[in-house]
Protein backbone atom coordinates (compact mmCIF):
# COMPACT_ATOMS: atom_id res chain seq x y z
CA UNK A 1 0.00 0.00 0.00
CA UNK A 2 1.48 3.27 -1.00
CA UNK A 3 -1.60 5.42 -0.67
CA UNK A 4 -4.07 5.49 2.14
CA UNK A 5 -5.93 8.20 3.88
CA UNK A 6 -4.20 9.50 6.92
CA UNK A 7 -6.90 8.69 9.45
CA UNK A 8 -9.07 5.60 9.54
CA UNK A 9 -12.17 7.71 9.99
CA UNK A 10 -11.73 9.29 6.60
CA UNK A 11 -11.98 5.99 4.78
CA UNK A 12 -15.57 6.41 3.90
CA UNK A 13 -17.56 9.29 2.61
CA UNK A 14 -20.05 9.37 5.47
CA UNK A 15 -17.38 9.72 8.10
CA UNK A 16 -15.66 12.34 6.01
CA UNK A 17 -18.86 14.26 5.56
CA UNK A 18 -19.31 14.29 9.32
CA UNK A 19 -15.84 15.74 9.75
CA UNK A 20 -16.63 18.42 7.21
CA UNK A 21 -19.83 19.33 9.03
CA UNK A 22 -17.92 19.62 12.27
CA UNK A 23 -15.21 21.76 10.70
CA UNK A 24 -17.69 24.10 9.05
CA UNK A 25 -19.81 24.47 12.19
CA UNK A 26 -16.67 25.18 14.21
CA UNK A 27 -15.86 28.00 11.82
CA UNK A 28 -19.45 29.20 11.60
CA UNK A 29 -21.14 28.37 14.92
CA UNK A 30 -24.10 30.49 13.91
CA UNK A 31 -25.02 27.89 11.29
CA UNK A 32 -26.69 24.58 11.98
CA UNK A 33 -26.43 21.19 10.36
CA UNK A 34 -29.67 21.89 8.53
CA UNK A 35 -28.04 24.78 6.71
CA UNK A 36 -25.43 22.51 5.21
CA UNK A 37 -27.19 20.69 2.41
CA UNK A 38 -24.53 19.18 0.14
CA UNK A 39 -25.14 21.60 -2.70
CA UNK A 40 -25.65 24.78 -0.69
CA UNK A 41 -23.10 27.36 -1.78
CA UNK A 42 -21.08 28.15 1.33
CA UNK A 43 -20.19 31.57 0.09
CA UNK A 44 -23.24 32.77 -1.77
CA UNK A 45 -25.99 31.05 0.23
CA UNK A 46 -24.44 31.00 3.69
CA UNK A 47 -22.21 34.05 3.59
CA UNK A 48 -18.92 32.38 4.40
CA UNK A 49 -16.04 34.54 3.26
CA UNK A 50 -12.45 33.91 2.30
CA UNK A 51 -11.29 33.84 5.91
CA UNK A 52 -13.95 31.29 6.83
CA UNK A 53 -12.96 29.25 3.80
CA UNK A 54 -9.30 29.40 4.77
CA UNK A 55 -10.17 28.32 8.29
CA UNK A 56 -12.11 25.33 6.95
CA UNK A 57 -9.18 24.42 4.70
CA UNK A 58 -6.90 24.69 7.69
CA UNK A 59 -9.18 22.36 9.62
CA UNK A 60 -9.08 19.87 6.74
CA UNK A 61 -5.29 20.03 6.78
CA UNK A 62 -5.20 19.39 10.52
CA UNK A 63 -7.87 16.69 10.68
CA UNK A 64 -7.34 14.90 7.40
CA UNK A 65 -3.83 15.86 6.45
CA UNK A 66 -4.77 17.28 3.08
CA UNK A 67 -3.37 20.69 2.18
CA UNK A 68 -5.74 22.02 -0.46
CA UNK A 69 -3.83 24.27 -2.85
CA UNK A 70 -5.04 27.85 -2.91
CA UNK A 71 -6.17 27.70 -6.51
CA UNK A 72 -8.40 24.71 -5.73
CA UNK A 73 -9.67 26.06 -2.43
CA UNK A 74 -11.40 29.02 -3.99
CA UNK A 75 -13.37 26.79 -6.36
CA UNK A 76 -14.67 24.36 -3.71
CA UNK A 77 -17.92 26.04 -2.84
CA UNK A 78 -20.13 23.42 -1.22
CA UNK A 79 -19.90 20.41 1.04
CA UNK A 80 -20.24 17.95 -1.83
CA UNK A 81 -17.42 19.61 -3.77
CA UNK A 82 -15.18 19.51 -0.70
CA UNK A 83 -16.05 15.87 -0.09
CA UNK A 84 -15.42 14.87 -3.69
CA UNK A 85 -12.14 16.75 -3.71
CA UNK A 86 -10.90 15.06 -0.55
CA UNK A 87 -11.90 11.62 -1.83
CA UNK A 88 -10.08 12.32 -5.09
CA UNK A 89 -6.96 13.38 -3.25
CA UNK A 90 -6.12 10.66 -0.76
CA UNK A 91 -3.25 11.62 1.47
CA UNK A 92 -0.14 9.53 0.96
CA UNK A 93 1.23 8.26 4.24
CA UNK A 94 4.23 6.33 3.02
CA UNK B 1 -13.37 48.91 48.48
CA UNK B 2 -12.53 48.85 44.81
CA UNK B 3 -15.20 49.32 42.19
CA UNK B 4 -15.82 48.05 38.71
CA UNK B 5 -17.28 50.91 36.70
CA UNK B 6 -19.11 51.18 33.41
CA UNK B 7 -16.21 51.61 31.00
CA UNK B 8 -15.94 54.29 28.36
CA UNK B 9 -15.19 52.64 25.06
CA UNK B 10 -14.84 55.76 22.99
CA UNK B 11 -15.98 59.33 22.79
CA UNK B 12 -19.34 58.26 21.43
CA UNK B 13 -20.27 56.08 24.35
CA UNK B 14 -22.46 57.61 27.02
CA UNK B 15 -24.06 54.64 28.70
CA UNK B 16 -24.26 50.90 28.72
CA UNK B 17 -26.69 48.15 29.65
CA UNK B 18 -25.86 44.99 31.56
CA UNK B 19 -27.06 42.05 29.51
CA UNK B 20 -25.54 39.35 31.64
CA UNK B 21 -23.34 39.13 34.69
CA UNK B 22 -20.70 36.44 34.47
CA UNK B 23 -19.93 36.70 38.18
CA UNK B 24 -21.92 36.80 41.38
CA UNK B 25 -21.14 38.03 44.88
CA UNK B 26 -18.47 35.89 46.44
CA UNK B 27 -16.81 35.00 43.14
CA UNK B 28 -13.10 35.50 42.74
CA UNK B 29 -12.12 37.91 39.94
CA UNK B 30 -8.72 38.49 38.43
CA UNK B 31 -7.45 41.53 36.61
CA UNK B 32 -8.48 41.08 33.00
CA UNK B 33 -11.19 38.53 33.70
CA UNK B 34 -14.45 38.91 31.82
CA UNK B 35 -17.13 39.85 34.30
CA UNK B 36 -20.14 41.00 32.31
CA UNK B 37 -21.69 41.27 28.92
CA UNK B 38 -22.68 44.83 28.13
CA UNK B 39 -24.77 46.38 25.47
CA UNK B 40 -23.42 49.77 24.56
CA UNK B 41 -24.55 52.30 22.01
CA UNK B 42 -22.19 50.71 19.56
CA UNK B 43 -21.94 47.05 20.25
CA UNK B 44 -22.16 44.22 22.65
CA UNK B 45 -18.96 44.07 24.62
CA UNK B 46 -17.55 41.70 27.17
CA UNK B 47 -16.29 43.82 30.04
CA UNK B 48 -13.10 42.99 31.82
CA UNK B 49 -12.34 43.65 35.45
CA UNK B 50 -9.43 45.94 36.25
CA UNK B 51 -9.51 44.74 39.84
CA UNK B 52 -8.42 41.57 41.54
CA UNK B 53 -10.30 40.24 44.53
CA UNK B 54 -13.74 38.95 45.41
CA UNK B 55 -17.02 40.37 44.14
CA UNK B 56 -18.75 41.99 47.08
CA UNK B 57 -21.93 43.23 45.47
CA UNK B 58 -23.43 43.78 42.06
CA UNK B 59 -24.78 47.32 42.02
CA UNK B 60 -26.36 47.24 38.59
CA UNK B 61 -28.91 44.62 37.70
CA UNK B 62 -29.29 42.73 34.50
CA UNK B 63 -31.20 44.86 32.04
CA UNK B 64 -30.30 48.10 33.77
CA UNK B 65 -28.74 50.97 31.82
CA UNK B 66 -26.23 53.26 33.51
CA UNK B 67 -23.94 56.11 32.48
CA UNK B 68 -20.24 55.70 31.78
CA UNK B 69 -18.32 55.77 35.04
CA UNK B 70 -21.17 54.45 37.19
CA UNK B 71 -19.99 51.90 39.78
CA UNK B 72 -21.33 48.50 38.71
CA UNK B 73 -19.84 46.20 41.30
CA UNK B 74 -17.71 46.41 44.39
CA UNK B 75 -14.65 44.25 44.78
CA UNK B 76 -13.05 43.50 48.12
CA UNK B 77 -9.53 42.32 48.50
CA UNK B 78 -10.30 39.67 51.12
CA UNK B 79 -12.31 36.54 50.52
CA UNK B 80 -15.28 37.28 52.75
CA UNK B 81 -18.00 38.66 50.55
CA UNK B 82 -21.20 40.24 51.69
CA UNK B 83 -24.51 38.64 50.92
CA UNK B 84 -25.71 41.61 48.90
CA UNK B 85 -26.67 40.60 45.42
CA UNK B 86 -28.46 42.18 42.58
CA UNK B 87 -31.63 40.19 42.78
CA UNK B 88 -32.13 39.23 39.20
CA UNK B 89 -28.46 39.03 38.35
CA UNK B 90 -27.76 35.88 40.25
CA UNK B 91 -29.91 33.47 38.27
CA UNK B 92 -28.13 34.38 35.07
CA UNK B 93 -24.70 34.58 36.55
CA UNK B 94 -21.91 32.33 35.59
CA UNK B 95 -18.32 32.17 36.59
CA UNK B 96 -15.64 32.29 33.96
CA UNK B 97 -13.25 30.72 36.40
CA UNK B 98 -15.03 27.43 36.40
CA UNK B 99 -16.42 25.48 33.52
CA UNK B 100 -20.19 25.13 33.61
CA UNK B 101 -21.32 21.84 35.06
CA UNK B 102 -21.19 18.97 32.63
CA UNK B 103 -22.31 16.15 34.77
CA UNK B 104 -23.76 12.96 33.41
CA UNK B 105 -22.95 13.76 29.81
CA UNK B 106 -25.00 16.93 30.03
CA UNK B 107 -24.26 19.56 27.43
CA UNK B 108 -22.31 22.50 28.83
CA UNK B 109 -24.44 25.62 28.83
CA UNK B 110 -25.03 28.67 30.97
CA UNK B 111 -28.29 28.78 32.91
CA UNK B 112 -29.51 31.67 30.81
CA UNK B 113 -28.71 29.81 27.62
CA UNK B 114 -30.62 26.77 28.93
CA UNK B 115 -33.63 28.82 29.77
CA UNK B 116 -33.80 30.52 26.39
CA UNK B 117 -33.24 27.24 24.60
CA UNK B 118 -36.12 25.72 26.56
CA UNK B 119 -38.38 28.68 25.80
CA UNK B 120 -37.58 28.46 22.14
CA UNK B 121 -37.70 24.69 21.90
CA UNK B 122 -34.10 24.43 20.76
CA UNK B 123 -32.11 21.29 21.54
CA UNK B 124 -28.82 22.20 23.18
CA UNK B 125 -27.24 19.16 21.57
CA UNK B 126 -27.65 20.80 18.17
CA UNK B 127 -25.62 23.86 19.12
CA UNK B 128 -21.91 24.37 19.37
CA UNK B 129 -20.87 26.48 22.33
CA UNK B 130 -18.54 29.45 22.05
CA UNK B 131 -18.16 30.06 25.76
CA UNK B 132 -15.45 28.83 28.11
CA UNK B 133 -14.65 25.18 27.57
CA UNK B 134 -17.13 25.05 24.74
CA UNK B 135 -20.07 25.99 26.93
CA UNK B 136 -23.15 27.18 25.11
CA UNK B 137 -23.86 30.80 25.93
CA UNK B 138 -26.88 32.90 25.19
CA UNK B 139 -25.42 34.18 21.93
CA UNK B 140 -25.08 30.64 20.61
CA UNK B 141 -28.78 30.04 21.17
CA UNK B 142 -29.67 33.30 19.52
CA UNK B 143 -27.43 32.60 16.58
CA UNK B 144 -28.67 29.07 16.10
CA UNK B 145 -32.26 29.73 16.95
CA UNK B 146 -35.07 31.49 15.26
CA UNK B 147 -34.00 33.01 11.97
CA UNK B 148 -34.17 36.73 12.16
CA UNK B 149 -34.22 39.46 9.60
CA UNK B 150 -30.97 41.35 9.40
CA UNK B 151 -31.97 44.07 11.75
CA UNK B 152 -28.58 45.61 11.56
CA UNK B 153 -26.87 45.49 8.28
CA UNK B 154 -24.92 47.46 5.76
CA UNK B 155 -24.19 50.17 8.22
CA UNK B 156 -20.74 51.39 8.88
CA UNK B 157 -20.46 50.74 12.55
CA UNK B 158 -17.96 51.83 15.10
CA UNK B 159 -14.49 50.69 15.84
CA UNK B 160 -15.76 48.85 18.87
CA UNK B 161 -15.77 45.15 19.12
CA UNK B 162 -18.60 43.04 20.21
CA UNK B 163 -18.51 39.70 21.75
CA UNK B 164 -20.81 37.59 19.71
CA UNK B 165 -22.33 37.11 16.37
CA UNK B 166 -25.84 37.84 17.47
CA UNK B 167 -27.18 41.34 17.10
CA UNK B 168 -30.17 40.39 19.14
CA UNK B 169 -28.97 39.17 22.49
CA UNK B 170 -31.80 39.81 24.84
CA UNK B 171 -33.51 38.73 27.95
CA UNK B 172 -35.20 35.76 26.41
CA UNK B 173 -38.82 36.63 25.79
CA UNK B 174 -40.39 37.20 22.41
CA UNK B 175 -41.25 40.73 23.41
CA UNK B 176 -37.68 41.18 24.55
CA UNK B 177 -36.46 40.09 21.16
CA UNK B 178 -38.53 42.70 19.42
CA UNK B 179 -37.46 45.38 21.84
CA UNK B 180 -33.88 44.42 21.45
CA UNK B 181 -33.94 44.37 17.66
CA UNK B 182 -35.85 47.61 17.50
CA UNK B 183 -33.58 49.28 19.98
CA UNK B 184 -30.46 48.22 18.16
CA UNK B 185 -31.91 49.48 14.93
CA UNK B 186 -32.47 52.78 16.69
CA UNK B 187 -28.87 52.89 17.86
CA UNK B 188 -27.59 52.31 14.36
CA UNK B 189 -30.10 54.78 12.99
CA UNK B 190 -28.94 57.44 15.42
CA UNK B 191 -25.28 56.95 14.55
CA UNK B 192 -25.87 56.97 10.82
CA UNK B 193 -28.25 59.87 11.07
CA UNK B 194 -25.61 61.81 12.95
CA UNK B 195 -23.07 60.88 10.30
CA UNK B 196 -25.22 62.06 7.45
CA UNK B 197 -26.40 65.13 9.35
CA UNK B 198 -23.00 66.29 10.54
CA UNK B 199 -20.50 64.91 8.08
CA UNK B 200 -20.40 66.43 4.61
CA UNK B 201 -19.36 63.31 2.74
CA UNK B 202 -17.68 63.44 -0.62
CA UNK B 203 -17.10 60.37 -2.71
CA UNK B 204 -14.35 59.39 -5.12
CA UNK B 205 -14.17 56.15 -7.06
CA UNK B 206 -11.47 54.56 -9.13
CA UNK B 207 -10.89 51.22 -10.84
CA UNK B 208 -7.74 49.42 -9.79
CA UNK B 209 -6.23 46.87 -12.13
CA UNK B 210 -5.15 43.85 -10.12
CA UNK B 211 -4.15 41.20 -12.63
CA UNK B 212 -0.46 41.23 -11.78
CA UNK B 213 -1.15 41.69 -8.06
CA UNK B 214 -3.33 38.58 -8.00
CA UNK B 215 -0.69 36.68 -9.95
CA UNK B 216 1.86 37.72 -7.33
CA UNK B 217 -0.48 36.58 -4.57
CA UNK B 218 -1.05 33.22 -6.23
CA UNK B 219 2.67 32.72 -6.57
CA UNK B 220 3.36 33.85 -3.02
CA UNK B 221 0.89 31.27 -1.71
CA UNK B 222 2.30 28.38 -3.74
CA UNK B 223 4.94 27.39 -1.27
CA UNK B 224 3.00 28.23 1.86
CA UNK B 225 1.11 25.88 4.15
CA UNK B 226 -2.52 26.83 4.62
CA UNK B 227 -1.81 28.36 8.01
CA UNK B 228 0.62 30.83 6.44
CA UNK B 229 -1.32 31.78 3.35
CA UNK B 230 -2.16 35.33 2.41
CA UNK B 231 -5.63 36.45 1.45
CA UNK B 232 -6.32 39.47 -0.68
CA UNK B 233 -8.10 41.42 2.10
CA UNK B 234 -4.78 41.53 3.98
CA UNK B 235 -3.24 43.28 0.98
CA UNK B 236 -6.11 45.75 1.04
CA UNK B 237 -5.60 46.54 4.72
CA UNK B 238 -1.88 47.05 4.20
CA UNK B 239 -2.34 49.18 1.09
CA UNK B 240 -4.88 51.41 2.83
CA UNK B 241 -2.76 51.71 5.97
CA UNK B 242 0.46 52.46 4.10
CA UNK B 243 -1.24 55.08 1.96
CA UNK B 244 -3.03 56.62 4.96
CA UNK B 245 0.28 57.33 6.62
CA UNK B 246 0.94 59.95 3.99
CA UNK B 247 -2.50 61.53 4.19
CA UNK B 248 -3.18 62.56 7.78
CA UNK B 249 -6.16 64.62 6.66
CA UNK B 250 -7.96 61.37 5.98
CA UNK B 251 -6.75 59.49 9.02
CA UNK B 252 -7.94 60.51 12.47
CA UNK B 253 -10.99 61.99 14.12
CA UNK B 254 -13.15 65.09 13.88
CA UNK B 255 -13.60 66.23 17.45
CA UNK B 256 -14.89 69.52 18.82
CA UNK B 257 -15.00 71.21 15.48
CA UNK B 258 -11.50 70.34 14.36
CA UNK B 259 -9.71 67.49 12.69
CA UNK B 260 -7.31 65.63 14.91
CA UNK B 261 -5.02 63.67 12.65
CA UNK B 262 -3.65 60.46 14.05
CA UNK B 263 0.00 59.52 13.97
CA UNK B 264 -0.95 55.87 14.12
CA UNK B 265 -3.00 54.07 11.50
CA UNK B 266 -5.61 51.77 13.04
CA UNK B 267 -7.83 50.22 10.39
CA UNK B 268 -11.39 49.38 11.40
CA UNK B 269 -12.34 46.31 9.39
CA UNK B 270 -16.07 46.02 8.85
CA UNK B 271 -17.00 42.37 9.30
CA UNK B 272 -20.44 41.17 8.27
CA UNK B 273 -22.12 38.68 10.53
CA UNK B 274 -24.29 35.96 9.10
CA UNK B 275 -26.82 36.52 11.85
CA UNK B 276 -27.25 40.09 10.66
CA UNK B 277 -25.32 43.18 11.47
CA UNK B 278 -21.66 43.96 11.51
CA UNK B 279 -18.70 44.20 13.82
CA UNK B 280 -15.67 46.38 13.28
CA UNK B 281 -12.57 45.02 14.96
CA UNK B 282 -9.56 47.29 14.76
CA UNK B 283 -6.31 46.24 13.14
CA UNK B 284 -3.87 48.29 15.12
CA UNK B 285 -0.78 49.86 13.56
CA UNK B 286 -1.47 48.13 10.27
CA UNK B 287 0.94 50.49 8.51
CA UNK B 288 3.96 49.44 10.51
CA UNK B 289 3.34 45.71 10.69
CA UNK B 290 4.61 43.32 8.02
CA UNK B 291 2.03 41.92 5.61
CA UNK B 292 2.16 38.44 7.14
CA UNK B 293 1.52 39.95 10.52
CA UNK B 294 -1.49 41.88 9.27
CA UNK B 295 -2.83 38.70 7.66
CA UNK B 296 -2.51 36.85 10.97
CA UNK B 297 -4.14 39.72 12.82
CA UNK B 298 -6.97 39.91 10.29
CA UNK B 299 -7.66 36.18 10.38
CA UNK B 300 -7.53 36.18 14.15
CA UNK B 301 -9.94 39.04 14.80
CA UNK B 302 -12.38 38.16 12.03
CA UNK B 303 -12.53 34.56 13.21
CA UNK B 304 -13.07 35.57 16.80
CA UNK B 305 -15.59 38.24 15.84
CA UNK B 306 -17.68 35.46 14.34
CA UNK B 307 -17.19 32.87 17.03
CA UNK B 308 -17.87 35.22 19.91
CA UNK B 309 -14.51 35.57 21.54
CA UNK B 310 -13.53 39.21 21.07
CA UNK B 311 -12.90 41.32 24.12
CA UNK B 312 -13.04 45.00 24.78
CA UNK B 313 -9.32 45.19 25.56
CA UNK B 314 -8.47 43.91 22.12
CA UNK B 315 -10.09 46.94 20.57
CA UNK B 316 -9.33 50.55 20.30
CA UNK B 317 -10.50 53.46 18.23
CA UNK B 318 -10.02 52.99 14.55
CA UNK B 319 -8.61 55.98 12.70
CA UNK B 320 -10.34 55.05 9.46
CA UNK B 321 -12.44 52.15 8.22
CA UNK B 322 -12.47 49.66 5.41
CA UNK B 323 -15.51 47.83 4.12
CA UNK B 324 -15.95 45.15 1.51
CA UNK B 325 -18.99 43.02 0.84
CA UNK B 326 -17.26 39.86 -0.23
CA UNK B 327 -15.94 38.11 -3.26
CA UNK B 328 -19.36 37.65 -4.81
CA UNK B 329 -20.71 41.00 -3.79
CA UNK B 330 -21.42 44.26 -5.52
CA UNK B 331 -18.93 46.14 -7.66
CA UNK B 332 -19.03 49.46 -5.86
CA UNK B 333 -19.54 50.39 -2.21
CA UNK B 334 -20.19 53.89 -0.91
CA UNK B 335 -19.51 53.75 2.80
CA UNK B 336 -21.03 55.86 5.54
CA UNK B 337 -18.38 57.40 7.78
CA UNK B 338 -18.66 56.46 11.41
CA UNK B 339 -18.15 59.55 13.50
CA UNK B 340 -15.73 60.78 14.68
CA UNK B 341 -13.70 59.11 11.93
CA UNK B 342 -13.19 61.08 8.74
CA UNK B 343 -13.00 58.45 6.03
CA UNK B 344 -14.09 54.99 4.99
CA UNK B 345 -12.86 52.97 2.05
CA UNK B 346 -15.26 50.70 0.19
CA UNK B 347 -13.99 47.88 -1.99
CA UNK B 348 -16.24 45.95 -4.33
CA UNK B 349 -15.84 42.41 -5.56
CA UNK B 350 -12.94 41.80 -7.91
CA UNK B 351 -14.37 41.20 -11.35
CA UNK B 352 -13.19 40.77 -14.91
CA UNK B 353 -13.37 43.51 -17.48
CA UNK B 354 -12.22 43.71 -21.05
CA UNK B 355 -9.57 46.38 -21.36
CA UNK B 356 -7.59 47.72 -24.26
CA UNK B 357 -3.83 47.57 -24.09
CA UNK B 358 -2.33 49.23 -27.11
CA UNK B 359 -4.09 47.63 -30.04
CA UNK B 360 -5.12 44.54 -28.15
CA UNK B 361 -8.11 43.73 -26.04
CA UNK B 362 -7.65 41.57 -22.97
CA UNK B 363 -9.42 40.50 -19.82
CA UNK B 364 -8.25 42.14 -16.64
CA UNK B 365 -9.10 41.75 -12.95
CA UNK B 366 -10.62 44.96 -11.67
CA UNK B 367 -11.35 46.27 -8.20
CA UNK B 368 -13.57 49.29 -7.71
CA UNK B 369 -12.32 51.35 -4.80
CA UNK B 370 -14.41 54.14 -3.32
CA UNK B 371 -13.41 56.69 -0.75
CA UNK B 372 -16.07 58.38 1.35
CA UNK B 373 -14.41 61.24 3.17
CA UNK B 374 -15.35 64.11 5.47
CA UNK B 375 -15.11 67.35 3.53
CA UNK B 376 -14.49 69.29 6.72
CA UNK B 377 -11.21 67.43 7.22
CA UNK B 378 -10.02 66.95 3.67
CA UNK B 379 -10.62 68.06 0.11
CA UNK B 380 -11.11 66.13 -3.07
CA UNK B 381 -7.55 66.63 -4.23
CA UNK B 382 -6.15 64.94 -1.13
CA UNK B 383 -8.79 62.25 -1.29
CA UNK B 384 -7.93 61.57 -4.90
CA UNK B 385 -4.23 61.29 -4.11
CA UNK B 386 -5.03 58.98 -1.21
CA UNK B 387 -7.07 56.71 -3.44
CA UNK B 388 -4.36 56.68 -6.12
CA UNK B 389 -1.83 56.00 -3.37
CA UNK B 390 -3.79 52.89 -2.42
CA UNK B 391 -3.78 51.80 -6.06
CA UNK B 392 -0.02 52.29 -6.22
CA UNK B 393 0.46 50.26 -3.06
CA UNK B 394 -1.60 47.42 -4.50
CA UNK B 395 0.39 47.50 -7.72
CA UNK B 396 3.54 46.75 -5.78
CA UNK B 397 2.52 43.92 -3.44
CA UNK B 398 6.05 42.81 -2.75
CA UNK B 399 6.68 46.02 -0.87
CA UNK B 400 3.47 46.14 1.10
Interface residues (C-beta under 8 A of the other chain):
Chain A: X25 X26 X27 X28 X29 X30 X31 X32 X33 X43 X44 X46 X47 X48 X49 X50 X51 X52 X54 X55 X57 X58 X61 X67 X68 X69 X70 X71
Chain B: X126 X127 X128 X129 X130 X140 X143 X144 X165 X166 X218 X221 X222 X225 X226 X227 X229 X231 X232 X233 X272 X273 X274 X275 X298 X299 X302 X303 X306 X307 X308 X326 X327 X328
